[in-house]
Amino acid sequence: MSGGLVTVTCVAVCDALAGLDPAQLEAVEHGDGPLVVAAGAGTGKTRVLTARVARLLEAGVMPERILLLTFTRRAASAMLSRAAVMCGDARAAQRIAGGTFHAVAHRIVAEHAQHLGLADVTVIDPDDVIDLIDLLRGEHGLDGTEVRLPTTRTIAEIASRAINTVTPARVVIEEQFPWALEQADQVAGLLRHYRDRKRERGLLDLDDLLIACRALVADPDVGARLRARWDWVLVDEYQDVNQLQVDIVRGLSPDGRGLTVVGDDAQAIYAFRGASAGHLLELIDAYPDATLVRLERNFRSTQPILDLANQVRPGALRLRLVADRPQPGARPTLVSCRNADDEARTIADRILAAHVDGTPLHSQAVLMRTGSHSAQLEVELKVRGIPFHKFGGIGYLQTSHVRDLLASFRVILNPADEVSWYRLLTRHRAVGKTSARALARILADGGVDRTTDAVAAAPAKARTGLASTLSLLGAVDATTAVPQLVEACRNAVDPLLRANYPDWHRRVTDLDGIAQAAAGQTDLRTFVSEQAIDPVNVAGDWAKPPHLDEDWLTLSTIHSAKGLEWDTVHLLRANDGAMPSDMALSSPVGLAEEERLFYVALTRARDTLDVYVPSQLPTHPTAFTAKHVTAKPSRFLTEPARALMESVITAAVSPEPAVNRAVAAPRVRTDAFDELFA
Ligand SMILES: Nc1ncnc2c1ncn2[C@@H]1O[C@H](COP(=O)(O)OP(=O)(O)OP(=O)(O)O)[C@@H](O)[C@H]1O
């Protein structure tokens, strides 16, 4: 074996390879020609990628010569740690360059900042983007309430779609936001301003990271050096790449030598971010010597679940999943409920029944199209004392108080970061949006007396508080040791927390968690950028989750459930308007994406799959006073699909038994005050 320092054991790798099926093995043993692995759900693509990495190491490839690109931090670290186990050399696996597209782009961009004319790289996250655009929109006639104006979120979305699909913003507006056409010129002007402001202040949003990385890869000099760095480029979830990511991958491997991509066109669920499953299919044509390996043996689910998945599976690759498991298993259940309350009660009943039958809560999940769909269920779970964690929807780092603390780190690291100043300023008493804008400009412009100038320019009532914040923050700078810097920020944010959030005691622990995590870093700038690039989703990612010894149920959006599996999956609200979402009903492209989401949801279940269909739904997902209207079952539950399911109708839907309800004794008494009239 060549490669000197790497001590990969042949025995460990041989053991790992022994468990693979012939198609998996073909992919793992493939040489250096371009390889496309079309892998249906649950066919072990993670195992194949990690085994391929382990096999390369065993063959003597130096770990530094391998680049592994994934879509989530979780996937990257899971793959690298599995590869470490497989190859029996954890340190070798750690030397592999790996991470999400954005994280790897960030590393490349930070390393070549000078080539891009940047002194430092400050990454801003999607919420900062909103704040910055908000800060500028007034200068483009986009403030006011006389006519319907696109929201800042919509404007940010237009910018991102334009970049991710490489389409002029004007065309994006015409095709996807036609109602905003009248303001197209102003929006385009605002977006140019936004771009220039970011450049002036040295800020990069997540799209800029990909743009900059793509430009570096395309640069004759830097690109050649990057290509020389990695002989092997492996990409997971290739169906989710957008054009910029395709350009980066193709730029790193122009002739496809050493390139492996894995993907499933039926699981492409990020079209709204500019991704296209078409890229996977195009790659097969792009390299004439590409090898296509199809993985169709499913190691996760029972055949009846796969029969349903195969029935609804969209996509051009036409993969048909066959169960590896010998035992037949039960058919998926179609549970018809009366309304959202009945649905919530029924799900809770069935969760507890499965629990009694031996399926712990952590082996069960309730999946939903949109986070708000579980409002009634969450109440029901609380009432019954069923502990749960919810994934998807609002992430931990999007919570306001957490963002306040991160903003304070940012202004120290980059005092020109106007957006973060703006955020901190608006947290002060008596500082409205207009004064915050003006003060942020003073502080970000960085004059010698900026602190005094800002305090003097602040509304009188705000001066004392502002002076105190600025003096706490002014005591440190980017060269201060990280723990002291973090402590100063934590002290500066503390009074803002108490003043702005009535439930501040609850939030304090979150800030302590981050402060603790941040204080342990050697490089705070990277830590802050990482939070923007790949935010953690739950507070539990920071610190020990509460009640670790407790068993808890998972509630998750389908997007957040991608790549995961549970013994029992409860699919909530399979109704038209919910799944597919009503936003997608009028667009064939949107509907196709919803169909793929449905497929992703079904294929998360190992043993039991319950699909719930209420026949009435509230007009508003969370309002308890909302009216109920008739709801149709999802169009994806076609006749042939239903024929593969067991039908269950809840008691609330079944015809009422003929009992005289009026004579039943009341369970809840209301006569406590009757005495008053004795
Ligand atoms: N050769 C194998 N023998 C036994 N089990 C396997 C094999 N390959 C994969 N598995 C198991 O099958 C399950 C699915 O594997 P994995 O998560 O890698 O699939 P996937 O293709 O990434 O799925 P999805 O695309 O649905 O997320 C896992 O529990 C994994 O351990």
The ligand as an SDF file (V2000), in Angstrom:
LIG
                    3D

 31 33  0  0  0  0  0  0  0  0999 V2000
  -25.7640   -3.5540    1.7020 N   0  0  0  0  0  0  0  0  0  0  0  0
  -26.5590   -3.2710    2.7290 C   0  0  0  0  0  0  0  0  0  0  0  0
  -26.9360   -4.2430    3.5810 N   0  0  0  0  0  0  0  0  0  0  0  0
  -27.7500   -3.9800    4.6310 C   0  0  0  0  0  0  0  0  0  0  0  0
  -28.2490   -2.7780    4.9120 N   0  0  0  0  0  0  0  0  0  0  0  0
  -27.9250   -1.7740    4.0970 C   0  0  0  0  0  0  0  0  0  0  0  0
  -27.0640   -1.9440    2.9670 C   0  0  0  0  0  0  0  0  0  0  0  0
  -26.9390   -0.7500    2.3450 N   0  0  0  0  0  0  0  0  0  0  0  0
  -27.6750    0.1270    3.0500 C   0  0  0  0  0  0  0  0  0  0  0  0
  -28.2620   -0.4650    4.1020 N   0  0  0  0  0  0  0  0  0  0  0  0
  -29.1750    0.1630    5.1040 C   0  0  0  0  0  0  0  0  0  0  0  0
  -30.2870    0.7040    4.3870 O   0  0  0  0  0  0  0  0  0  0  0  0
  -30.7550    1.9000    4.9930 C   0  0  0  0  0  0  0  0  0  0  0  0
  -30.7800    3.0130    3.9550 C   0  0  0  0  0  0  0  0  0  0  0  0
  -29.4640    3.3510    3.6140 O   0  0  0  0  0  0  0  0  0  0  0  0
  -29.0560    4.8450    3.2950 P   0  0  0  0  0  0  0  0  0  0  0  0
  -29.5630    5.7380    4.3720 O   0  0  0  0  0  0  0  0  0  0  0  0
  -27.6290    4.8520    2.9230 O   0  0  0  0  0  0  0  0  0  0  0  0
  -29.9550    5.0310    2.0300 O   0  0  0  0  0  0  0  0  0  0  0  0
  -30.1220    6.2260    1.0670 P   0  0  0  0  0  0  0  0  0  0  0  0
  -29.9760    5.6650   -0.2850 O   0  0  0  0  0  0  0  0  0  0  0  0
  -29.2220    7.3420    1.4800 O   0  0  0  0  0  0  0  0  0  0  0  0
  -31.6380    6.5870    1.3370 O   0  0  0  0  0  0  0  0  0  0  0  0
  -32.4900    7.9050    1.0110 P   0  0  0  0  0  0  0  0  0  0  0  0
  -32.1100    8.3350   -0.3620 O   0  0  0  0  0  0  0  0  0  0  0  0
  -33.8810    7.4160    1.1000 O   0  0  0  0  0  0  0  0  0  0  0  0
  -32.1690    8.8630    2.0780 O   0  0  0  0  0  0  0  0  0  0  0  0
  -29.8290    2.1830    6.1460 C   0  0  0  0  0  0  0  0  0  0  0  0
  -30.4230    1.7180    7.3240 O   0  0  0  0  0  0  0  0  0  0  0  0
  -28.5760    1.3710    5.8030 C   0  0  0  0  0  0  0  0  0  0  0  0
  -27.8450    0.9910    6.9330 O   0  0  0  0  0  0  0  0  0  0  0  0
  1  2  1  0
  2  3  1  0
  2  7  2  0
  3  4  2  0
  4  5  1  0
  5  6  2  0
  6  7  1  0
  6 10  1  0
  7  8  1  0
  8  9  2  0
  9 10  1  0
 10 11  1  0
 11 12  1  0
 11 30  1  0
 12 13  1  0
 13 14  1  0
 13 28  1  0
 14 15  1  0
 15 16  1  0
 16 17  2  0
 16 18  1  0
 16 19  1  0
 19 20  1  0
 20 21  2  0
 20 22  1  0
 20 23  1  0
 23 24  1  0
 24 25  2  0
 24 26  1  0
 24 27  1  0
 28 29  1  0
 28 30  1  0
 30 31  1  0
M  END
$$$$
